[in-house]
Amino acid sequence: MKVDRSSVAQQASAPLEVVSLVSLGQHPVSGRLRRAEQDARALELCLALERQSAPGSVSLSAWHASGSEIAPGSEQDQALRGYLGMGLESLTLVTPNAPGADPLKAVDPQAAAIDQPVIDVWPLLVTRLKQAAPQLVVCGGQGETGEGSGLLPHLLAESLGWPLVEGIVAIESCDGLHLTALQALPRGQRRRLRVKLPALVSVDSAAPAARQSAFAQARRGELSTLASGELVHDAQAEAFGVAPARKRPKRLKRIKATSARDRFKAAAAKAEGGGGKRLEGVSAEEGAAEILKLLREEGVLR
């Protein structure tokens, strides 16, 4: 097969188009909206790639897909500006096509969440990505709000026909044609991968922590709205019942032994403990009473 060297050289000399997908996060204690932890780490990797590359060789942009426009000064607006404070000049809000709507003048989505239907945002991102045609898309592995299923990278990669690499902790280099990155493996191991572009990668929680958001930069940054794609309702999500999570009962400690050495240590530790009681020849009532006593001692029942 004959390769067009001029087109390859032109592609290599053109700026690398990198898109970082960001979402709204939620603080696990207070419940307030914030920048998502994994998405912030993904943006940090993109900023590191831009910093280590030659000036002008990387064009970085951040996108947030929303089913409706976001009101200035709302809690969503404040949370998204946390990404702008990391050093971005602007952040693009990808919204459905809505003729006649004023940018960023809609009602606060959180205040009207009860009356509004659930919008599926991944078709909006697919439409916009096909239009912009970036070489690299980076996102977090799982969202902190909404369903939080972690399926968004898979849906985007399947729709675009791109390769998907999960669990990335570092982007070492990118020459416009291939990406070299480190992937997190169990027990702290790392694997170096070389992926052909365009590609979509999701970031692991073991990636470097995101920098602190600068307040002044967050205020100066611009949130721009870009209509892309038609409005798609998520009928399945609309039928979901959402309720505050309840504290689950405490589980008994399970010994997971995968080798002979681990099994020996577990057996020795159990023998040295001196706890527990062996019951023989007791009635069902006495056995049930002992089990109930054990569950209360372990904190499973209160």
C-alpha positions as CSV (number, residue, x, y, z in Angstrom):
1,M,0.0,0.0,0.0
2,K,1.4,3.4,-1.0
3,V,1.5,6.0,1.8
4,D,1.0,9.7,1.0
5,R,4.0,11.2,2.8
6,S,2.8,14.7,2.3
7,S,-0.5,14.1,4.1
8,V,1.4,12.3,6.9
9,A,3.8,15.2,7.3
10,Q,1.0,17.7,7.2
11,Q,-0.9,15.8,9.9
12,A,2.2,15.5,12.1
13,S,2.9,19.3,11.8
14,A,-0.7,20.4,12.6
15,P,-1.5,21.0,16.2
16,L,-2.7,18.0,18.2
17,E,-6.4,18.5,19.0
18,V,-7.1,17.3,22.5
19,V,-10.5,17.4,24.2
20,S,-11.0,16.9,27.9
21,L,-14.5,15.9,28.9
22,V,-15.5,17.3,32.3
23,S,-18.6,16.8,34.4
24,L,-20.2,18.0,37.6
25,G,-18.9,16.3,40.8
26,Q,-20.5,16.1,44.2
27,H,-18.8,16.3,47.6
28,P,-19.3,13.0,49.4
29,V,-20.1,14.6,52.8
30,S,-21.8,17.9,52.1
31,G,-23.4,16.9,48.8
32,R,-22.5,20.3,47.2
33,L,-21.5,20.3,43.5
34,R,-17.8,20.6,42.7
35,R,-15.5,19.6,39.9
36,A,-15.4,15.8,39.6
37,E,-12.2,14.2,41.0
38,Q,-11.4,11.9,38.1
39,D,-12.3,14.5,35.4
40,A,-10.0,17.0,37.1
41,R,-7.2,14.4,37.1
42,A,-7.9,13.8,33.4
43,L,-7.6,17.6,32.7
44,E,-4.4,17.7,34.7
45,L,-2.9,15.0,32.4
46,C,-3.9,17.1,29.4
47,L,-2.4,20.2,30.8
48,A,0.8,18.3,31.5
49,L,0.9,17.1,27.9
50,E,0.5,20.6,26.7
51,R,3.2,21.8,29.0
52,Q,5.8,19.2,27.9
53,S,5.0,19.6,24.2
54,A,6.4,22.3,21.9
55,P,4.6,25.7,22.0
56,G,1.6,25.6,19.7
57,S,1.8,21.9,19.1
58,V,-1.2,21.0,21.3
59,S,-4.6,22.6,21.1
60,L,-6.5,21.8,24.3
61,S,-10.2,22.4,24.9
62,A,-12.6,21.3,27.7
63,W,-16.2,20.3,27.1
64,H,-19.1,19.7,29.4
65,A,-22.3,18.2,28.0
66,S,-25.6,19.4,29.6
67,G,-29.2,18.7,28.8
68,S,-30.0,22.4,29.3
69,E,-28.2,25.7,29.5
70,I,-26.7,26.7,32.8
71,A,-27.6,30.0,34.5
72,P,-24.7,32.3,35.5
73,G,-24.0,32.3,39.2
74,S,-25.8,28.9,39.7
75,E,-24.3,26.1,41.7
76,Q,-23.5,24.3,38.4
77,D,-21.8,27.4,37.1
78,Q,-19.6,27.7,40.2
79,A,-18.6,24.0,40.0
80,L,-17.6,24.2,36.4
81,R,-15.5,27.2,37.0
82,G,-13.3,25.0,39.2
83,Y,-11.9,23.6,35.9
84,L,-11.3,27.1,34.6
85,G,-9.3,27.8,37.7
86,M,-6.8,25.1,36.6
87,G,-5.5,27.3,33.8
88,L,-8.2,27.2,31.1
89,E,-9.3,30.4,29.3
90,S,-12.7,28.9,28.3
91,L,-14.9,25.9,28.7
92,T,-17.5,24.8,26.1
93,L,-21.0,23.8,27.2
94,V,-22.4,21.3,24.7
95,T,-26.2,21.6,24.7
96,P,-29.0,20.4,22.5
97,N,-30.2,22.4,19.5
98,A,-32.7,25.0,20.9
99,P,-33.6,27.7,18.4
100,G,-34.3,31.0,20.1
101,A,-32.7,30.2,23.4
102,D,-30.4,32.8,24.9
103,P,-27.0,31.4,25.9
104,L,-26.6,30.8,29.7
105,K,-30.0,32.4,30.4
106,A,-32.0,29.3,31.2
107,V,-33.5,28.4,34.5
108,D,-31.3,26.7,37.0
109,P,-31.5,22.9,36.1
110,Q,-31.3,21.8,39.7
111,A,-34.2,24.0,40.7
112,A,-36.4,22.6,38.0
113,A,-35.0,19.0,38.0
114,I,-38.4,17.6,39.2
115,D,-40.3,19.1,36.2
116,Q,-37.7,18.4,33.5
117,P,-37.2,15.1,31.8
118,V,-33.9,13.3,31.9
119,I,-31.7,14.1,29.0
120,D,-29.2,11.7,27.5
121,V,-26.0,13.7,26.8
122,W,-23.8,11.1,25.1
123,P,-25.5,11.6,21.7
124,L,-24.7,15.3,21.9
125,L,-21.0,14.5,22.5
126,V,-20.9,12.0,19.6
127,T,-22.4,14.7,17.2
128,R,-19.9,17.3,18.4
129,L,-16.9,15.0,18.3
130,K,-17.7,14.0,14.7
131,Q,-17.9,17.7,13.8
132,A,-14.7,18.8,15.6
133,A,-12.7,15.5,14.8
134,P,-10.1,15.8,17.6
135,Q,-7.2,13.3,17.7
136,L,-7.4,12.6,21.4
137,V,-10.3,12.6,23.9
138,V,-9.6,12.3,27.7
139,C,-12.1,11.8,30.4
140,G,-12.6,10.4,33.9
141,G,-13.5,6.7,34.3
142,Q,-16.8,7.4,36.2
143,G,-19.0,10.3,37.1
144,E,-19.9,11.4,40.6
145,T,-23.5,12.6,39.7
146,G,-26.2,11.1,37.6
147,E,-26.2,7.3,37.0
148,G,-22.4,7.1,37.5
149,S,-22.3,3.9,35.5
150,G,-18.9,4.5,33.8
151,L,-20.4,3.6,30.4
152,L,-19.9,7.0,28.8
153,P,-16.3,6.3,27.4
154,H,-17.6,2.9,26.0
155,L,-20.6,4.5,24.3
156,L,-18.5,7.2,22.8
157,A,-15.8,4.8,21.6
158,E,-18.3,2.4,20.1
159,S,-20.2,5.2,18.3
160,L,-17.0,6.8,16.9
161,G,-15.3,3.6,16.1
162,W,-12.2,4.6,18.1
163,P,-10.0,2.5,20.4
164,L,-10.6,2.9,24.1
165,V,-7.9,2.7,26.8
166,E,-9.0,2.6,30.4
167,G,-7.1,3.2,33.6
168,I,-4.5,5.7,32.3
169,V,-2.3,7.3,34.9
170,A,0.2,9.2,32.7
171,I,0.5,10.4,29.1
172,E,4.2,10.2,28.2
173,S,4.2,11.4,24.7
174,C,2.0,12.0,21.6
175,D,3.4,12.6,18.1
176,G,0.1,13.3,16.4
177,L,-0.1,9.7,15.1
178,H,0.4,7.6,18.2
179,L,-0.1,8.0,21.9
180,T,2.2,6.5,24.5
181,A,0.7,6.2,28.0
182,L,1.0,4.3,31.2
183,Q,-2.0,2.1,32.3
184,A,-2.6,1.2,36.0
185,L,-2.7,-2.5,36.8
186,P,-3.5,-4.3,40.1
187,R,-1.0,-4.2,43.0
188,G,0.6,-0.9,41.8
189,Q,1.9,-2.3,38.5
190,R,2.1,-0.2,35.4
191,R,1.9,-1.1,31.7
192,R,3.2,1.1,28.8
193,L,0.8,1.3,25.9
194,R,1.2,2.7,22.4
195,V,-2.2,3.6,20.8
196,K,-2.9,4.8,17.3
197,L,-4.9,8.0,17.1
198,P,-7.6,9.1,17.1
199,A,-8.3,7.4,20.5
200,L,-10.3,7.9,23.7
201,V,-8.7,7.3,27.1
202,S,-10.2,7.3,30.6
203,V,-8.2,8.2,33.6
204,D,-7.7,6.1,36.7
205,S,-8.0,7.4,40.3
206,A,-4.3,6.6,40.7
207,A,-3.4,9.4,38.3
208,P,-1.6,12.5,39.7
209,A,-3.9,14.7,41.8
210,A,-5.3,17.8,40.1
211,R,-3.8,21.2,40.9
212,Q,-5.7,23.6,43.1
213,S,-8.2,25.8,41.3
214,A,-7.2,29.5,41.3
215,F,-10.1,31.8,42.2
216,A,-9.1,34.7,39.9
217,Q,-8.5,32.5,36.9
218,A,-11.9,30.8,37.5
219,R,-13.6,34.2,37.5
220,R,-11.8,35.3,34.3
221,G,-12.6,32.2,32.4
222,E,-15.4,32.1,30.0
223,L,-18.3,29.5,29.7
224,S,-19.5,29.4,26.1
225,T,-22.5,27.5,24.9
226,L,-22.4,25.4,21.7
227,A,-25.6,23.8,20.4
228,S,-24.9,20.3,19.0
229,G,-27.4,17.6,18.2
230,E,-31.0,17.0,18.9
231,L,-32.6,16.6,22.3
232,V,-32.7,12.9,23.4
233,H,-34.7,11.7,26.4
234,D,-33.5,8.9,28.5
235,A,-36.7,7.0,29.1
236,Q,-35.1,4.3,31.2
237,A,-33.5,6.8,33.6
238,E,-36.8,8.7,33.9
239,A,-38.3,5.5,35.4
240,F,-35.5,5.1,38.0
241,G,-36.3,5.8,41.6
242,V,-33.7,8.0,43.3
243,A,-33.4,8.1,47.1
244,P,-30.7,8.9,49.6
245,A,-28.3,6.1,50.2
246,R,-28.7,4.2,53.5
247,K,-25.9,2.9,55.6
248,R,-25.5,-0.8,54.9
249,P,-24.9,-3.4,57.6
250,K,-21.4,-4.2,58.5
251,R,-20.0,-7.3,56.8
252,L,-18.0,-9.9,58.5
253,K,-14.3,-10.0,57.6
254,R,-13.6,-12.4,54.8
255,I,-10.2,-13.9,54.4
256,K,-9.2,-13.9,50.7
257,A,-6.2,-16.2,50.2
258,T,-4.9,-16.7,46.7
259,S,-1.8,-18.6,47.5
260,A,-0.6,-21.3,49.8
261,R,1.4,-18.8,51.8
262,D,-1.7,-16.6,52.3
263,R,-3.8,-19.6,53.3
264,F,-1.2,-20.6,55.9
265,K,-1.1,-17.1,57.3
266,A,-4.9,-16.9,57.5
267,A,-5.1,-20.3,59.2
268,A,-2.4,-19.4,61.7
269,A,-4.0,-16.0,62.5
270,K,-7.3,-17.7,63.1
271,A,-5.7,-20.3,65.4
272,E,-3.9,-17.6,67.4
273,G,-7.0,-15.5,67.9
274,G,-8.6,-17.6,70.6
275,G,-12.0,-16.2,69.7
276,G,-15.1,-18.0,68.7
277,K,-16.8,-21.0,70.2
278,R,-17.4,-24.5,69.0
279,L,-20.9,-25.8,69.6
280,E,-21.7,-29.5,69.7
281,G,-24.8,-31.2,70.7
282,V,-26.8,-28.0,71.4
283,S,-30.4,-27.3,70.6
284,A,-31.5,-25.0,67.7
285,E,-32.5,-22.3,70.2
286,E,-29.1,-22.3,71.8
287,G,-27.3,-22.2,68.5
288,A,-29.5,-19.3,67.3
289,A,-28.8,-17.4,70.5
290,E,-25.0,-17.8,70.0
291,I,-25.2,-16.7,66.4
292,L,-27.2,-13.7,67.5
293,K,-24.7,-12.9,70.1
294,L,-21.8,-13.1,67.6
295,L,-23.6,-10.8,65.2
296,R,-24.1,-8.2,67.9
297,E,-20.5,-8.4,69.0
298,E,-19.3,-7.9,65.4
299,G,-21.6,-4.9,65.0
300,V,-23.8,-6.4,62.2
301,L,-26.9,-6.1,64.4
302,R,-27.5,-3.3,66.8
